[in-house]
Amino acid sequence: MPAAPLAVSLGDPAGIAPEVIAQAWTLRDREGLAPFLVVGGAGVLRAAALTRGIDLPVTPISDAREAMDAFDSGLPVLGGEDCAPSPGQPTPDGARVALHSLTRATALAL
């Protein structure tokens, strides 16, 4: 097991990244995925999971290290940044959340 979780950027809430992230979490055991966390977008992730018929438990975390323990029971989401889901319809709020997620995930990786 890695010493730290991978930090994943949410991507644009209007795109497919939230659905891909939700699906990846459901395949974590079968594919042997390392623990990961998503920066922001808990509501966007829940809505994206529903479009794929996925019951996605989201576990809010306040520190990246918490993701290691939370990963087995729920998708760890760091931070409360979120916006209304808008599949296929980019919005300024979605862009703000996406940029924040990318910036913070990059900082965690560094």
Secondary structure per residue as TSV (DSSP state, phi and psi in degrees):
chain	resnum	aa	ss	phi	psi
A	1	M	-	360.0	139.0
A	2	P	-	-68.7	160.3
A	3	A	S	-74.3	-25.0
A	4	A	S	-141.0	153.2
A	5	P	-	-75.8	159.0
A	6	L	E	-77.9	141.8
A	7	A	E	-99.3	124.8
A	8	V	E	-113.6	131.1
A	9	S	E	-78.2	143.0
A	10	L	-	-64.1	-31.3
A	11	G	-	80.1	-173.0
A	12	D	-	-77.1	125.2
A	13	P	T	-57.6	-19.9
A	14	A	T	-83.8	-10.3
A	15	G	S	-97.7	-162.5
A	16	I	S	-94.5	-7.6
A	17	A	H	-55.6	-45.1
A	18	P	H	-59.3	-37.1
A	19	E	H	-67.2	-41.5
A	20	V	H	-64.2	-41.5
A	21	I	H	-62.9	-46.2
A	22	A	H	-60.0	-44.7
A	23	Q	H	-64.3	-40.4
A	24	A	H	-60.7	-42.0
A	25	W	H	-61.6	-39.1
A	26	T	H	-67.1	-24.0
A	27	L	T	-96.3	7.1
A	28	R	H	-54.5	-45.2
A	29	D	H	-73.2	-49.2
A	30	R	H	-59.3	-38.5
A	31	E	H	-94.9	-2.7
A	32	G	T	64.4	39.0
A	33	L	-	-72.0	141.6
A	34	A	-	-69.6	151.7
A	35	P	-	-57.2	139.3
A	36	F	E	-140.8	161.6
A	37	L	E	-128.6	158.1
A	38	V	E	-114.0	138.1
A	39	V	E	-90.3	109.3
A	40	G	S	73.1	174.1
A	41	G	-	80.4	31.1
A	42	A	H	-56.7	-45.4
A	43	G	H	-66.4	-39.1
A	44	V	H	-62.6	-42.3
A	45	L	H	-65.4	-42.3
A	46	R	H	-61.8	-45.5
A	47	A	H	-64.0	-41.3
A	48	A	H	-64.3	-39.6
A	49	A	H	-62.8	-41.0
A	50	L	H	-61.5	-34.5
A	51	T	H	-65.8	-21.1
A	52	R	T	-103.2	5.4
A	53	G	T	73.2	27.4
A	54	I	-	-102.2	128.9
A	55	D	-	-87.2	100.5
A	56	L	-	-104.7	106.6
A	57	P	-	-75.9	126.2
A	58	V	E	-106.1	130.6
A	59	T	E	-112.0	107.8
A	60	P	E	-66.8	135.3
A	61	I	E	-128.9	153.7
A	62	S	S	-109.7	-7.6
A	63	D	S	-143.8	137.8
A	64	A	G	-56.1	-32.9
A	65	R	G	-63.6	-23.8
A	66	E	G	-67.4	-20.7
A	67	A	H	-62.9	-31.2
A	68	M	H	-60.6	-41.2
A	69	D	H	-82.4	-30.8
A	70	A	H	-80.8	-23.0
A	71	F	T	-57.9	-37.0
A	72	D	T	-69.1	-30.1
A	73	S	T	-103.8	-16.3
A	74	G	S	-167.0	160.6
A	75	L	E	-75.8	114.0
A	76	P	E	-69.8	128.4
A	77	V	E	-123.2	121.4
A	78	L	E	-95.0	121.1
A	79	G	S	91.3	156.7
A	80	G	-	-99.4	7.0
A	81	E	-	-63.5	132.0
A	82	D	-	-159.6	172.3
A	83	C	-	-156.4	170.6
A	84	A	-	-68.6	135.8
A	85	P	-	-61.3	139.2
A	86	S	-	-147.3	61.7
A	87	P	T	-51.9	127.0
A	88	G	T	76.6	-0.1
A	89	Q	-	-128.8	88.7
A	90	P	-	-57.6	141.5
A	91	T	-	-133.5	159.7
A	92	P	H	-60.4	-38.7
A	93	D	H	-63.9	-40.9
A	94	G	H	-62.4	-40.5
A	95	A	H	-64.3	-39.4
A	96	R	H	-63.7	-46.0
A	97	V	H	-64.8	-42.3
A	98	A	H	-62.1	-44.6
A	99	L	H	-64.8	-43.5
A	100	H	H	-60.0	-45.3
A	101	S	H	-61.3	-46.0
A	102	L	H	-62.5	-43.6
A	103	T	H	-63.3	-46.7
A	104	R	H	-72.0	-38.2
A	105	A	H	-63.9	-39.5
A	106	T	H	-63.6	-44.4
A	107	A	H	-61.1	-39.9
A	108	L	H	-65.2	-39.3
A	109	A	H	-65.7	-36.2
A	110	L	-	-72.2	360.0
